[in-house]
Amino acid sequence: MSITVDTKDYPHSGTPSDTREITVAHSPDSDDAFMFYGLATNKVRVPRLRFTHTLCDIETLNQKAMDGVFDVTAISFHAYPYIQDKYALLPSGGSVGEGYGPMIVASHPYTQSEIKRKRIAVPGTLTTAYLVLRLFAPGIETDVVPFDQIIPQVLEGKQEAGLIIHEGQLSYAKSGLQRIIDLGRWWQKITGLPLPLGGNAIRRGLGDELMTSVASALRESIQYALDHRDEALAYAMQFARDLDSQLADKFVGMYVNERTLDYGPDGREAIRRLLDMGHKAGIIPHAARVEFVG
């Protein structure tokens, strides 16, 4: 899925020839929509900058980041070591699980030892969910399935179990599936840290001044949404797959909060720890250099 939204129709300082387009890409999910509400609806404006938004699933965004397609892009943290030469991390905009995160679900109540011997449907091999799964069960067999098809395929018996992300973390139960393990809870138990799932990266080629301006704009957009929660949530509801307004509000609260404004020292440490563990386990081929704008 790819949707492009142009936010050019607002007053700006200077003439059109002075305006710089900044291409922004994120996933079509209620939490990302909430986060970018201020920028996407021109509630947050930056002189001489015009933001255009493209919406794609996260694994597609991870792949496109390899080629430096977008100026600003949502990524899985697992993907960062592969794009770190082209992108730096923005200091806000992260989705961090505080003792919760991607889950393995199944129709049968497997034990954790049993599930490690099953083939798991995963939403992509560059997702952070996949990285944490491999840390949890190093030898596990996987099958890549579009994230929104994982629950249906488990229900249909096409997959023994599935690794679910996004709104599926709240909607799986009404389908009759059973949670085998919450990998965010598992991660917190072994590290004592929150689980950093995804963040926003910015193309280094923009230069320090422009990178800093865009970083400020994104933080302002997040703050605007948090300060105007009802209207931002109403906007985000159009992207809330299979969730009613109450569950959508819960989901947004899980992944857009004060931690989204700033990772905090433990959040930044969690990113480094996650990628270092992935490298030492042989999942990520080269060490990460975690660098934030500013």
Buried (B, 14 or more C-beta within 10 A) or exposed (E): EEEEBEBEEEEBEEEEEEBBEBBBBBBBBBBBBBBBBBBBBEBBBBEEBBBBBBBBBBBBBBBBBEEBBBBBBBBBBBBBBBBBEBBBBBBBBBBBBBEBBBBBBBBEEBEEEEBBEBEBBBBBBBBBBBBBBBBBBEEBEBBBBBBBBBBBBBBEEBBBBBBBBBBBBBBBEEBEBBBBBBBBBBBBEEBEBBBBBBBBBBBBEBEEEBBBBBBBBBBBBBBBBBEBBEBBBBBBBEBBBBBEEEBBBEBBEBBBBEBBBBBBEBBBBBBBBBBBBBBEEEBBEEEBEBEBBE
